[in-house]
Amino acid sequence: MKFGSLSGRGYSLMAVCGSKFDPSLLPSSPDIPFRPDPELARAAINAVRRARVISYIERGILPKKAFRSPDDYFDDRDEHCIHLILHRSNCLLGTIRCQFHRRVSSQTDPLPLYRETIIRNGLPSEIGDSIRNQLDGILPGYPVHAEISAWLANPDLRQRSVVGLSSLLCVWSLGNLFPAMPNVSVLRASNAAATTLEQFGGIRLMHENKELIIEDCFYKGPIQWMATHSRQYQERITPIVQDMAGLLQQGGLITFRNHKSR
């Protein structure tokens, strides 16, 4: 597949911070300005949440009654994340979220999603240690890692199209604007997400010489863990990664409040 530019074709890429996003988690200031716009930030995150609820209902993850009260099924984790939202003419084409965690966390820090997944499925804590060790192998001594989750593409798009994949590839665009760090993802193994990520630079995480794939009680099916380096990816996607990084720099990080540069 040839990856061309999205610029000049009416596509926009937003980076929207949740209301509880903490920029102090980052080891240094990102190469992107903070732009406070509470109204736009709230509207964008709510649109993402509604789209995710609909997707989860269609996949049998959430009950059909969630259509009547979607707010009851919103994920509070969204408020701690940066949401990357690809859209065109106010039509949401794809979204994915990034949450940052210190390597050595405090009791007041949000629980990493990978550890939350381990706890809710009653898995041994050694799996979490194994994941941390493998993240160290990607970037030794990293102070912060990012968790990439909730990848969603508009069902009207062909999944393997450039636009359909862009909401996944844009995590590397954001990675080019932040200090280098390892990323970890929890993906449903029932679709092509893990295979797709691996094609562009993803690494399948292991435990006791086996791929980390388990049956998850929330997703009601198999999930697996993957990792990436925030600035390392297949050379063939470089043009679109750089293109989307430019779109992010133009728009800035849309926030609920002013943030001081570090």
Secondary structure, 3 states (H helix, E strand, C coil): CCCCCCCCCCEEEEEEECCCCCHHHCCCCCCCCEEECHHHHHHHHHHHHHHHHHHHHHCCCCCHHHHCCHHHHCCHHHHHCEEEEEEECCEEEEEEEEEEEECCCCCCCCCCHHHHHHHHCCCCCHHHHHHHHHHHHHCCCCCEEEEEEEEEECCCCCCCCHHHHHHHHHHHHHHCCCCCCEEEEEEECCCCHHHHHHHHCCEECEECCEECEEEECCCCEEEEEEEEECCECCHHHHHHHHHHHHHHHHHCEEECCCCCCC
